[in-house]
C-alpha cells in the first residue's frame, strides 16, 4: 500500500509542476491522456502506447519545450518499477 500511496502522491504532484501548469490546455490534456494510458503498464506495454501517443502529437502538431519534455520523462520513469527504470534508461537513447 505504501508504494501505491507514494506513486499516487507523485502522480498528483506533477499536476502542480510549474512546467505542467504553464502548458497550453491541449498539451495538458495530452499529458493526462498519456499518464492515464500508462498507469499500471510495464515497459513492454508502455513503449507502444508511448509511440502511438507521439504519433498523435505529430498529427496534431503539438510540440513540447525542453522543460515540458523533462517533466514527461520524469513522469514516465516514475511510473515504472525499479528494474524497468534501468531497462528504460538503457533504451532511452534509441527512442
N, C-alpha and C positions, 0 to 999 in steps of 0.2 A: 504493500500500500504506500509506503514511503516513496518508492521510486515513481509510482504513478502520481502522487501528490507533487513531487519535485518536478516531474515533466509538465504537469498541468500548471504549476506555478510559473515555469519558464515560458510555456506556451502562451500564457496570458500576458507575461511581461513584454514580449516582443511587440504587442499592440501599443505599448507605451513607449517604445523606442522612438527617438526623435526622427530617425530616417523614415520609419513607417508613418508616423503622424504627419510628416511633411509631404508624403506621396499624394499624387492625384488620386481621386476616388477610384478610377478604373484600375490603377495599379494596386491599390489596397485590396480591391475585390479579387484580383488575380492572385495575390499573395494568400488571401484567405482561402481561395479555391485550392491552391496548391497544398497548404497546410492540412486542410480537411481531407484531401485526397491521399496524402502521405501518412496520415495518422494510423498507427498500428502496422505499418508496412515494413518489411525487411528490405535490405539493399537491393536484392534482385527484383523485388516487386516495385520498389521505388524508382529505379532507373528508367523503365519505360514510361511511367507516369510523368517523370521529370522531362523526358524527351518530348512527349506529347504536349505538355504544358509549354515548353519552349517553342514548339511549332505554332501553338495557338497565339503566343506573344508575337511571333513574327507575322502571322497572318493579320493580326490586329494592329501592327506597327507600334507595339508597346516596347519601350526600352527602359532599362534601369540605370541609374547613376552608379558610380563605384561604391558609394556608401550604401545604397539600396542593395546592390549585389552582395556586399559583405553581410548585410542583415539576412538576406535569403540563404546564403551559405551557412551562416550560423544557425538559423532555424533548422535547416535540413540536417546538418550534422548533429544538432542537439536531439533530434528525434530518433537517431539511430542508436542501437545497442552498442556498447563499447567495442566489441570485436568488429562490428561492421563499420564503426567510425574509422578504424585503422585501414580497413579494406577500401573505404571511400577515399581516404587521403592518398592511398596508392593510385587509385584510378582517376583521381581528380584532374591531373594534367591532360588526360585523354578526353575529357568531357567537354 
